[in-house]
């Protein structure tokens, strides 16, 4: 039953993964759309990669949590840096959708980090 226990922390991790996946889609559309002004740019490719990486971090954080403390700290810290960097890129590239998705990711990151996980009784 512990693996199906939904907490705010776990939901926050899955929201990070969903928002990052949506951000990846937005970035791909911006890359392919000539009207976006950033079509074919190397910075857009970097944003596509960073949102895909953030989606995988969210998925790993939303998993059952049987990883060591080092990996959890690494994923949480890397996710925050990725959210900040991608949000800044979305702002500088004038992609309001990407910027708003990174704000959602940041709120979900806060929920994941600051709401305690409940440990199931053995």
N, C-alpha and C positions, 0 to 999 in steps of 0.2 A: 504494500500500500504506500510505502514511502516514495516509490518512483512516480506515483500518480498524484502526489500531494502538490497542489498548486499554491504557491505563496506569492506575495507581491514581488518578492525578489526574483522568483523564477519567471513570473509574468513580465517583469521589466526586461529580463534578458531576451525573451521571445519578441517583445516589442522592438527591441534594438535590432534583432535579426530581420523583422518584417520591414521596419523603416529603412534599414540599410538596403534590403532587396529592392524596395520601391525607389530608393535613391539611385541604385545601380541602373534600373530601368530608365529613370529620368535622365541619367547621364548618357546612356546609350542613345536615347532619342535626341538629346542635345548634340551628340557627336555626329549623328547621321543627318540631322536637319540643317540644311544650308541657311535657313532663316534664323537660326539661333545665334549666329555670330561667332560661335565657338566650334563649328563643325570641323572635324579633322585635326583639331589642335592636340598637341602632346599633353597639355594640362588636363584636357578632358579624359584622355586615356588614363592618366594617373588617378583621376577621381573615380573612374569606373573600377580600377583595381582596388582603390582604398575602400569603396563601398562594398565590393565583393568580400574583401578581407574582414570588414566590420560585420557583415552578415555571418561569416563563419565564426567570428568571435562570439557574437550573440547566440548562435546555435550551440557553441561549446559551453557558454556560461549557463544556458537554459537546460543543459543536460542534467542528469541526476546528481552531479557534483561529486563524483567519486575520484576526482583528480586531486593531486597534492596541492598544498598551500602555495607553493612556488608558481605552479601553472595558473592557479586562480588569480593571484596577484598580478602575474604577467598579463593575463587576458583582460583583467579589469583596467589596468593601467594603459595597456595598448589600445583598448577600446576608447578610453577617454581622449587619448592623444589623437586617435583616428577621427573621433567625432569633432573635436576642435579644428583639426586641419581640414577636414572635408567641409565643415560648416563655413570656415573662412574661404575656402575655394569656391563654394556655392555663392557666397556673398560677392566675391571679387569677379566671378564669372557671370554675375547677374542672373543666377538661376534661383528664383525665389522658392520654387518647389523643393529643390535640394536643400536650401538653407532651412526651410521649415521642417523638412524631414529630419535634419540633424538636430533641430531644437527638440523634436519629439524623442529622438534617440537620447539626447542629453537628459531629458526628464525621466525617461525609462532607466537610464544609467544610474541616476540618483536614487530611483526606487530600488533598483537592484542592489546597490551598495549599502544604502542606509536602512533598509528594512531587513531585520534579522531573518535568517533561515530557521525554520523549526526542524529540530532533529527528531526523527521518529524513534519511538521506543523499540528496543530490540527484542 
